[in-house]
């Protein structure tokens, strides 16, 4: 899934990262362990299984993380997730520019 280019979507993504320590744990884990499965993310971050799927879906919808595309890279039903580091850097730069000029 390509990163959203809409500035509002970018600010929503930054807002999600800023308000949730769980989101930040997930991002840090995926930067260090790209192509991780949900179970690996849960084990590595300690984020509750009951909320991890929701967190992954929201982060993926904002473009901050990317999951395998069914039929291309996916093995069975399991999705591997990776953080889109370039997009996160772009968002931080955008926010810095807007705030500081």
C-alpha distances in whole Angstrom, upper triangle without the diagonal:
4,7,9,12,14,17,17,14,15,18,17,15,18,20,18,19,22,23,22,24,22,18,20,21,18,16,20,20,16,17,20,19,16,14,16,17,18,21,21,19,22,25,24,24,26,24,25,24,24,22,19,17,17,16,13,12,13,11,8,8,10,7,10,9,6,8,9,8,11,14,12,13,14,17,19,17,16,13,13,11,11,12,10,14,14,12,15,17,16,17,20,21,21,22,25,26,26,28,30,30
4,6,9,12,14,15,12,12,16,16,14,16,19,18,18,22,23,23,24,23,19,20,22,19,17,20,21,17,17,21,20,17,16,19,20,20,24,24,22,24,27,26,25,28,26,27,26,27,24,22,20,19,18,15,14,14,13,10,10,10,7,10,10,8,11,12,11,15,17,15,15,17,20,22,21,20,16,16,14,13,12,9,13,12,10,13,15,13,14,18,18,18,20,22,23,23,26,28,27
4,6,9,11,12,9,9,12,12,10,13,16,15,15,18,20,20,22,21,17,18,20,17,15,18,19,16,16,20,20,17,17,19,20,21,24,24,21,24,27,25,24,26,24,26,26,26,23,21,19,18,17,15,14,13,11,9,9,7,4,7,9,9,12,14,14,18,20,18,18,19,23,24,23,22,18,17,14,13,11,8,11,10,7,10,12,10,10,14,15,14,16,19,19,19,22,24,24
4,6,8,9,6,7,11,11,10,12,15,14,15,18,20,20,22,22,18,19,22,19,17,20,22,19,19,23,23,20,21,22,23,23,27,26,24,26,29,27,26,28,26,27,27,27,24,22,20,19,17,16,14,13,12,10,9,7,6,9,11,12,15,17,17,20,22,21,21,22,26,27,25,24,20,20,17,16,14,12,14,12,9,11,14,11,11,14,15,13,15,18,18,18,21,23,23
4,6,9,7,7,11,12,11,13,16,16,17,19,21,22,25,24,21,21,24,22,20,23,24,22,21,25,26,23,23,25,26,26,30,30,27,29,32,30,29,31,29,31,30,30,27,25,24,22,21,20,18,16,15,14,12,10,9,12,14,15,18,20,20,23,25,24,24,25,29,30,29,27,24,23,20,19,17,13,15,13,10,12,14,10,10,14,14,12,14,17,16,16,19,21,20
4,5,5,6,9,10,11,13,14,16,17,19,20,22,24,24,21,22,25,23,21,24,26,24,24,27,28,25,26,27,28,28,31,31,28,30,33,32,30,32,29,31,31,30,27,26,24,22,21,20,18,16,15,15,13,10,11,13,16,17,20,22,22,25,28,26,27,28,31,32,30,29,26,25,22,21,19,16,18,16,12,14,15,12,11,15,15,12,13,17,16,15,18,20,20
4,5,5,6,9,10,11,12,14,15,16,18,20,23,24,20,21,24,23,20,23,26,24,23,27,28,26,27,28,29,29,32,32,28,30,33,31,29,32,29,31,31,31,27,26,25,23,21,21,20,17,16,16,14,11,12,14,17,19,22,25,25,28,31,29,29,30,33,35,32,31,27,27,24,22,19,17,17,15,12,13,14,11,9,12,12,9,10,13,13,11,14,17,16
4,5,5,6,9,10,10,12,14,15,16,18,22,22,19,20,23,22,20,23,26,24,24,28,29,27,27,28,29,28,31,31,28,29,32,31,28,30,27,29,29,29,25,24,24,21,19,20,18,15,15,16,13,10,12,14,17,19,22,25,25,28,31,30,30,30,33,34,32,31,27,27,24,22,20,18,19,18,14,14,16,13,11,13,15,11,11,15,15,13,15,18,18
4,5,5,6,9,10,10,12,14,15,17,20,20,16,18,21,19,17,21,23,21,21,25,25,23,24,25,25,24,28,28,24,26,29,28,26,27,24,26,26,26,22,21,20,18,16,16,15,12,11,12,9,6,9,11,14,15,18,21,21,24,27,26,26,26,30,30,28,27,23,23,20,19,17,15,16,16,12,12,15,12,10,13,15,12,12,16,16,15,17,20,20
4,5,5,6,9,10,11,12,14,16,18,19,15,16,19,18,16,18,21,19,19,23,23,22,23,24,25,24,28,27,24,25,28,27,24,27,24,26,26,26,23,21,21,19,17,16,16,13,11,12,11,7,8,9,13,15,18,21,22,25,28,27,26,27,30,31,29,27,24,23,19,18,15,13,13,13,9,9,11,9,6,9,11,9,9,13,13,12,14,17,18
4,5,5,6,9,10,10,12,14,17,18,15,15,19,19,16,19,22,21,20,24,25,24,25,26,27,26,29,28,25,26,29,27,25,27,24,26,27,26,23,22,22,19,17,18,17,14,13,14,13,9,11,11,15,18,21,24,25,28,31,30,29,29,33,34,31,29,26,25,22,20,17,15,16,15,12,11,13,11,7,9,11,9,8,12,13,11,12,16,16
4,5,5,6,9,10,11,12,16,16,13,14,18,17,16,19,21,20,20,24,24,23,24,24,25,23,26,26,23,24,27,26,23,24,21,23,24,23,19,19,19,16,14,15,14,10,10,12,10,7,10,11,14,16,19,23,23,26,29,29,28,28,31,31,29,27,24,23,20,19,16,15,16,17,13,12,15,13,10,12,15,13,11,15,16,15,16,19,20
4,5,5,6,9,10,11,14,14,10,11,15,14,12,15,17,16,16,20,21,19,21,21,22,20,23,23,20,21,24,22,20,22,19,21,22,22,18,17,17,15,12,12,12,9,7,10,9,5,8,7,10,13,16,20,21,24,27,26,25,25,28,29,26,24,21,20,17,16,13,12,13,13,10,9,12,11,8,10,13,12,11,15,16,15,16,19,21
4,5,5,6,9,10,12,14,11,11,14,14,12,14,17,17,16,20,21,20,22,22,23,22,25,24,21,22,25,23,20,22,20,22,23,23,20,19,19,17,14,15,15,12,10,13,13,9,11,9,13,16,19,23,24,27,30,29,28,28,30,32,29,27,24,22,19,17,14,13,13,14,11,8,11,11,7,8,11,10,9,12,14,13,13,16,18
4,5,5,6,9,12,13,11,11,15,15,14,16,19,19,19,22,23,23,24,24,25,23,26,25,22,22,25,23,20,22,19,21,23,22,18,18,19,16,13,15,15,12,11,14,13,10,13,12,15,18,21,24,26,29,32,31,30,29,32,33,30,28,25,24,21,20,16,16,16,17,14,12,14,14,11,11,14,13,11,14,16,15,15,18,20
4,6,5,6,9,10,7,9,12,12,11,14,16,16,17,20,21,20,22,21,21,19,22,22,18,19,22,20,17,19,16,18,19,18,15,14,15,12,10,12,12,8,8,11,11,9,11,10,12,16,18,22,23,26,29,28,27,26,29,30,27,25,22,21,18,17,14,15,15,17,14,12,15,15,12,13,16,16,14,17,19,18,18,21,23
4,6,6,8,9,6,6,10,10,9,11,14,14,14,17,18,18,20,19,20,19,21,20,17,18,20,18,15,17,15,17,19,19,15,14,16,14,11,12,13,10,9,12,13,10,12,9,12,15,18,21,24,26,30,28,27,26,29,30,27,25,21,20,17,16,12,13,13,15,13,10,12,14,11,11,15,15,13,15,18,18,17,20,22
4,6,8,10,8,8,12,13,12,13,16,17,17,20,21,21,23,23,24,22,24,23,20,20,23,20,17,19,17,19,21,21,18,17,19,17,14,15,17,14,12,16,16,13,15,13,15,19,22,25,27,30,33,32,30,30,32,33,31,28,25,24,20,19,16,16,16,18,15,12,14,15,12,11,15,15,12,14,17,17,16,18,21
4,7,9,8,9,12,13,13,15,17,18,19,21,23,23,25,23,24,22,23,23,19,19,22,20,17,18,15,17,19,19,15,16,18,15,12,15,16,13,13,16,16,14,17,14,17,20,22,26,28,30,34,33,31,30,33,33,30,28,25,24,21,21,18,19,19,21,18,15,18,19,15,15,18,18,15,18,21,19,18,21,24
4,5,5,7,9,10,11,13,14,16,17,19,20,20,22,20,21,18,20,20,16,16,18,17,13,14,11,13,16,16,12,12,15,13,10,12,14,12,11,15,16,14,16,14,15,18,20,24,26,28,32,31,29,28,30,30,27,25,22,22,18,18,16,18,18,20,18,15,18,19,16,16,20,20,18,20,23,22,21,24,27
4,5,5,6,9,10,11,12,14,15,17,18,19,21,19,20,17,19,18,14,14,16,14,11,11,10,13,15,16,13,12,15,14,11,13,16,14,13,16,18,17,18,15,16,19,21,24,27,29,32,32,29,28,30,30,28,25,23,21,18,18,16,18,18,20,19,16,18,20,18,17,21,22,19,21,24,24,23,25,28
4,5,5,6,9,10,11,12,14,16,16,17,18,16,16,14,15,15,11,11,13,12,8,9,6,9,12,13,10,9,12,11,8,10,13,12,11,14,16,15,17,14,14,17,18,21,24,26,29,29,26,25,26,27,24,21,19,18,15,16,14,17,17,20,19,16,19,21,19,19,22,23,21,23,26,26,25,28,30
4,5,5,6,9,10,11,12,14,15,15,17,15,16,14,16,15,11,12,15,13,10,12,9,12,13,14,11,9,11,11,7,8,11,9,8,11,13,12,13,10,10,14,15,19,22,24,27,26,24,23,25,26,23,20,18,17,13,13,11,13,14,17,15,13,16,18,15,15,19,20,18,20,23,23,23,25,28
4,5,5,6,8,10,11,12,14,15,17,16,17,15,17,16,12,13,15,13,10,12,11,14,16,17,14,12,15,14,10,11,14,13,10,13,16,14,14,11,11,15,17,21,23,26,29,28,25,25,26,28,25,22,20,18,14,13,11,13,13,16,15,11,14,16,14,14,17,19,17,19,22,22,22,24,26
4,6,5,6,9,10,11,12,13,16,14,15,13,14,13,9,10,12,9,6,9,8,12,14,16,13,11,14,14,11,11,15,14,12,15,17,16,16,13,13,16,17,20,23,26,29,27,25,24,25,26,24,21,18,17,14,13,11,14,14,18,17,14,17,19,18,17,21,22,21,22,25,26,25,27,29
4,6,5,6,9,10,10,11,12,10,12,10,12,11,7,9,11,9,6,9,8,11,12,14,12,9,11,12,9,8,12,12,9,11,15,14,14,10,9,12,13,16,20,22,25,24,21,20,21,23,21,17,15,13,10,10,9,12,13,16,15,13,16,19,17,17,21,22,21,23,26,26,26,28,30
4,5,5,6,9,10,10,12,11,13,13,15,13,10,12,14,11,10,13,12,15,16,18,15,12,14,14,11,10,13,12,9,11,14,13,12,8,8,11,13,16,19,22,25,23,21,20,22,24,22,19,16,13,10,8,6,9,9,12,12,10,12,15,14,14,17,19,18,20,23,23,24,25,27
4,6,5,6,9,10,13,12,15,14,16,13,10,13,14,10,9,13,13,16,17,20,17,14,17,17,14,13,16,16,13,15,18,16,15,11,11,14,16,19,22,25,27,25,22,22,24,26,24,21,18,15,12,10,8,11,10,14,14,11,13,16,16,15,18,20,20,21,24,25,25,26,28
4,5,5,6,8,10,9,11,11,12,9,7,10,10,7,7,11,11,15,15,18,16,13,15,17,13,12,16,16,13,15,18,18,16,13,11,13,14,17,20,23,25,24,20,20,21,23,21,18,16,13,10,9,9,12,12,16,16,14,16,19,19,19,22,23,23,24,27,28,28,29,31
4,5,5,5,7,7,10,11,12,10,8,11,12,10,10,13,13,16,16,19,17,13,14,16,13,11,14,15,12,12,16,15,13,10,8,10,11,14,17,20,22,20,17,17,18,21,19,16,13,10,7,5,5,9,9,13,14,12,15,17,17,18,20,22,22,24,26,27,28,29,31
4,6,6,9,10,13,14,16,13,11,15,15,12,12,16,16,19,20,22,20,17,18,19,16,14,17,17,14,14,18,16,14,11,10,12,13,16,19,22,24,22,19,19,21,23,22,19,16,13,10,7,6,8,7,11,12,11,12,15,16,16,18,20,21,22,24,26,26,27,29
4,6,10,10,13,15,15,12,11,14,14,10,12,15,16,20,20,23,21,18,19,21,18,16,20,20,17,17,21,20,18,15,13,14,16,17,21,24,25,23,20,20,21,24,23,20,17,14,12,9,9,12,11,14,16,14,16,19,19,19,21,24,24,25,27,29,29,30,31
4,7,6,10,12,13,9,9,12,12,9,11,15,16,18,18,21,20,16,18,20,17,15,18,19,16,16,20,20,18,15,12,13,13,15,18,21,22,20,17,17,18,20,20,16,14,10,9,8,9,12,12,16,17,16,18,21,21,21,24,26,26,27,30,31,32,33,34
4,6,9,12,13,11,10,14,14,12,14,17,17,20,19,22,20,17,17,19,17,14,16,18,15,14,18,18,15,13,10,10,10,11,15,17,19,17,14,14,15,18,18,14,12,8,7,5,7,10,10,14,15,15,17,19,20,20,23,24,25,26,29,30,31,32,33
4,7,10,12,10,10,14,14,13,15,18,18,20,18,21,20,16,16,18,16,13,15,17,15,13,17,18,15,14,10,9,8,8,12,14,16,14,10,10,12,14,14,11,9,5,5,5,9,11,13,16,17,17,19,21,22,23,25,27,28,29,31,32,33,35,36
4,7,8,6,6,10,11,10,12,14,14,16,15,18,17,13,13,16,15,12,14,17,14,14,17,18,16,15,11,11,9,10,14,15,17,16,13,12,12,14,14,10,8,5,5,7,10,13,15,18,18,18,21,23,23,24,27,28,28,30,32,33,34,36,37
4,5,5,6,9,10,11,12,14,14,15,12,15,15,11,11,14,14,11,13,16,15,14,17,19,17,16,12,12,9,10,13,14,16,16,13,10,10,12,11,7,6,5,6,9,12,16,18,21,21,20,23,25,25,26,29,30,30,32,35,35,36,38,39
4,5,5,6,9,10,10,11,11,11,9,12,11,8,8,11,11,9,11,14,13,13,16,18,17,16,13,13,10,12,15,15,18,18,15,13,13,14,11,8,7,7,8,11,13,17,19,22,21,21,24,26,25,26,29,30,30,32,34,35,35,37,39
4,5,5,6,8,10,10,10,11,8,12,12,9,10,14,13,12,15,17,17,17,20,21,21,19,16,16,14,15,18,18,21,21,18,15,14,15,13,10,10,10,11,14,16,20,21,25,24,23,26,29,28,29,32,33,33,35,37,38,38,40,42
4,5,5,6,8,10,11,12,11,14,15,11,13,16,15,13,16,18,17,17,20,21,20,18,15,15,14,15,19,19,21,21,18,16,15,16,15,11,11,10,10,12,14,18,19,23,23,22,24,27,26,27,30,31,31,33,36,36,37,38,40
4,5,5,6,8,8,10,10,13,12,9,10,13,11,10,13,15,13,14,18,18,18,15,12,14,13,15,18,19,22,21,18,16,17,18,16,13,11,10,9,10,12,16,17,20,20,19,22,24,23,24,27,28,28,30,32,33,33,35,37
4,6,5,5,6,7,6,10,10,7,10,12,11,11,14,16,15,16,19,20,20,18,15,17,15,18,21,21,24,24,21,19,19,19,17,14,13,13,12,14,15,19,20,24,23,21,24,27,26,26,29,30,30,31,34,35,35,37,39
4,6,6,8,9,9,13,13,11,13,16,15,14,18,19,18,19,23,23,23,20,18,19,18,20,23,24,26,26,23,20,20,21,19,16,16,14,14,16,17,21,22,25,25,23,26,29,28,28,31,33,32,33,36,37,37,38,41
4,6,8,11,12,15,15,12,15,17,15,14,18,19,17,19,22,22,21,18,16,18,17,19,23,24,27,26,22,21,21,22,21,17,16,14,13,14,15,18,19,22,23,21,23,26,25,25,28,30,29,30,34,34,34,36,38
4,5,9,10,13,12,10,13,15,12,12,16,17,15,17,20,20,20,17,15,18,18,20,24,25,28,27,24,22,23,24,22,18,17,15,14,14,14,18,18,22,22,19,22,25,23,23,26,28,27,28,31,32,31,33,36
4,6,8,11,11,10,13,15,13,14,17,18,17,19,22,22,22,20,18,20,20,22,26,27,30,29,26,24,24,25,23,19,19,18,16,17,18,21,22,25,25,22,25,28,26,26,29,31,29,31,34,34,34,36,38
4,6,9,7,6,10,11,9,11,14,15,14,16,19,19,20,18,16,18,18,21,24,25,28,28,25,23,24,24,21,18,17,17,15,17,16,20,21,24,23,21,24,26,24,24,28,29,27,29,32,32,32,34,36
4,5,6,6,9,11,10,12,14,15,16,18,20,21,22,20,18,20,19,22,25,25,28,29,26,24,24,24,21,18,18,18,17,19,19,23,24,27,26,24,27,29,27,27,31,32,30,32,35,35,34,37,39
4,5,5,7,9,10,11,13,15,16,17,19,21,21,20,18,19,17,20,22,22,25,26,24,21,21,20,17,15,15,16,15,18,19,22,24,27,26,24,28,30,28,29,32,33,32,34,37,36,36,39,41
4,6,7,8,10,11,13,14,16,17,19,20,22,21,19,20,19,21,23,23,26,27,26,23,23,22,18,17,17,18,18,20,21,24,26,29,27,26,29,31,28,29,33,33,32,34,37,36,36,39,41
4,6,5,6,9,10,11,12,14,16,17,19,17,16,18,17,20,22,22,26,27,25,22,23,22,19,17,16,17,16,18,18,21,23,26,24,22,26,27,25,26,29,29,28,31,33,32,32,35,37
4,5,5,6,9,10,11,12,14,16,16,15,13,15,14,17,19,20,23,24,22,19,20,20,17,14,13,14,12,15,15,18,20,23,21,20,23,25,23,24,28,28,27,29,32,32,32,34,36
4,5,5,6,9,10,10,12,14,15,15,13,13,12,15,16,17,20,21,19,17,18,17,14,12,11,12,12,14,15,18,20,23,21,20,24,25,23,25,28,28,28,30,33,32,33,35,37
4,5,5,6,9,10,11,13,14,14,13,14,14,17,18,19,22,23,22,19,21,20,17,15,14,15,14,16,16,18,21,23,21,20,23,24,22,23,27,26,25,28,31,30,30,33,35
4,5,5,6,8,10,11,12,11,10,13,13,16,18,20,23,23,22,20,21,22,18,16,14,14,12,14,13,15,17,20,18,16,20,21,19,20,24,23,22,25,28,27,27,30,32
4,6,5,6,8,10,11,10,8,9,9,12,14,16,20,20,18,16,18,18,15,13,11,11,8,10,11,13,15,18,16,15,19,20,18,20,23,23,23,26,28,28,28,31,32
4,6,5,6,9,10,10,9,10,9,13,14,15,19,19,18,16,19,18,15,14,11,12,11,13,13,14,17,19,17,16,20,21,19,21,24,23,23,26,28,27,29,31,33
4,5,5,6,9,9,9,11,12,15,16,18,22,22,21,20,22,22,19,17,15,15,13,14,13,14,16,18,15,15,18,18,16,18,21,20,20,23,25,24,25,28,29
4,5,5,6,5,6,8,10,14,16,18,21,21,19,19,21,22,19,17,14,14,10,11,9,10,13,15,12,11,15,15,13,15,19,18,18,21,23,22,23,26,27
4,5,5,6,5,6,7,11,12,15,18,17,16,16,18,19,17,15,12,12,9,10,9,10,13,14,12,12,16,16,15,17,20,19,20,23,24,24,26,28,29
4,5,8,8,9,10,13,14,16,19,19,19,18,21,22,19,18,15,15,13,13,12,12,15,16,13,13,17,16,15,18,20,19,19,23,24,23,25,28,28
4,6,8,9,12,15,16,19,22,21,21,20,24,24,22,20,17,17,14,13,11,11,13,13,10,10,14,13,11,14,16,15,15,19,20,19,21,24,24
4,5,7,10,13,14,17,20,19,18,18,21,23,21,19,15,15,11,11,9,7,10,11,7,9,12,11,11,14,16,15,16,19,20,20,22,24,25
4,7,10,14,15,19,22,20,19,19,22,23,21,19,15,14,10,9,6,5,8,9,7,6,10,11,9,12,14,14,15,18,19,20,21,23,24
4,7,10,13,16,19,17,15,15,18,20,18,15,12,10,7,6,4,5,8,11,9,9,13,14,13,15,18,18,19,21,23,23,25,27,28
4,7,9,12,15,13,12,12,15,17,15,13,10,8,6,5,6,7,10,12,11,12,15,16,16,18,20,20,22,24,25,26,28,29,30
4,6,9,12,11,9,9,12,13,12,10,6,6,4,7,9,10,14,15,14,16,19,19,19,22,24,24,25,28,29,29,31,33,34
4,6,9,7,6,5,9,11,10,9,6,6,7,9,12,13,16,17,17,19,21,22,22,25,27,27,28,31,32,32,34,36,37
4,6,6,6,6,10,11,10,10,8,9,10,12,15,15,18,19,18,20,23,23,24,26,28,28,30,32,33,33,36,38,38
4,6,7,5,8,8,8,9,8,10,12,15,18,18,22,23,22,24,27,27,27,30,32,32,33,36,37,37,39,41,41
4,6,6,8,9,10,11,11,13,15,17,20,21,24,25,24,27,29,29,30,33,34,34,36,38,39,40,42,44,44
4,6,9,11,12,12,11,12,14,15,18,18,21,22,22,24,27,27,28,30,32,32,34,36,37,38,40,42,41
4,7,10,11,10,9,9,11,12,16,16,19,21,21,23,25,26,27,29,30,31,33,35,36,37,39,40,41
4,6,7,7,6,7,10,13,16,18,21,22,22,24,26,27,28,30,32,32,34,36,37,38,40,41,42
4,6,6,7,9,12,15,19,20,23,25,25,27,29,30,31,33,35,35,37,39,40,41,43,44,45
4,6,8,11,14,17,21,23,26,28,28,29,32,32,33,35,37,37,38,41,42,43,44,46,47
4,6,10,13,16,20,22,25,27,26,27,30,31,31,33,35,35,36,39,41,41,42,44,45
4,7,10,13,17,19,22,24,24,24,28,29,28,30,33,33,34,36,38,39,40,42,43
4,6,10,13,15,19,21,20,21,24,25,25,27,29,30,30,33,35,35,36,38,39
4,7,10,13,16,18,18,19,21,23,23,25,27,28,29,31,33,33,35,36,37
4,7,10,12,15,15,15,18,19,19,21,23,24,25,27,29,30,31,33,34
4,6,9,12,12,12,15,16,17,18,20,22,23,24,26,27,28,30,31
4,6,9,9,8,11,13,13,14,17,18,19,21,23,24,25,26,27
4,6,5,6,9,10,11,13,14,15,17,19,20,21,23,24,25
4,5,5,6,9,10,11,12,14,15,17,18,20,21,22,23
4,6,5,6,9,10,10,12,14,15,16,18,20,21,21
4,5,5,6,9,10,10,12,14,15,16,18,20,20
4,5,5,6,9,10,11,12,14,15,17,18,19
4,5,5,6,9,10,11,12,14,15,16,17
4,6,5,6,9,10,10,12,14,15,15
4,5,5,6,9,10,11,12,14,15
4,5,5,6,9,10,11,12,13
4,5,5,6,9,10,10,11
4,5,5,6,9,10,10
4,5,5,6,8,9
4,6,5,6,7
4,6,5,5
4,6,6
4,6
4
